[in-house]
């Protein structure tokens, strides 16, 4: 169920309107709950899409082979990708179960013209963290679900063959006051969407109300924008 909910939430990202980050409140986040769960493959290929989009800016390819220990949710996740505006999201994506190495698949698909981009995901974890804002006496909280893993990509292009390995990271963040229920949600965001943090929902009027009641601490004008880094780095 968590896999399906996560995929549906991320699919909704591209349907929402991008908003400017609210920088009115100054938070001091303290980690109060953390759990790291190993998973066979990424729930949703946001980091993989980011890699594909970057490579497509350098050289064309016709499709993407996404290789991993897929389950039902990850196997159908590529069907949501055309909702995104990235050019790489509009190419055909096919989920392949782990088997031969990426280089073996690359050799099999080495041919003239625009071949596939082969992307592999493994060593994947889901990190669930809950933070409390010490500036609001722990009344304001942030729930973070972060997905990390190793991403390897190979492009068997005859002119400019290419390979890359990175540590991928994607996340969703929900900031709320006391309870994560409608009317008390301050913001909902995700990363990466077109290489950036994407704000799906923000309630600026509610933030202003909490600031006027001195429940939240107002951010001084000279303090750096907090949304360059939305939450403290999670433990390994």
Buried (B, 14 or more C-beta within 10 A) or exposed (E): EEBEEBBEBBBBBBEBEEBEBBBBBBBEBEBEEEEBEEBEBBBBBBBBBBBBBBBBEEBBBEBBBBBBEBBEBBBEBBEBBBBBEBEBBEBEBEBBEBEEBBEEBBEEBEEEEBBBBBBBBBEBBBBBBBBBBEBBEEBBBBBBBBBBBEBBBBBBBEEEEBEEEBEBBBBBBBBBBEEBEEEBBBBBBBBBBBEEBBBBBBBEEBBBEBBEEEBBBBBEEEEEEBBEEBBBEBEE
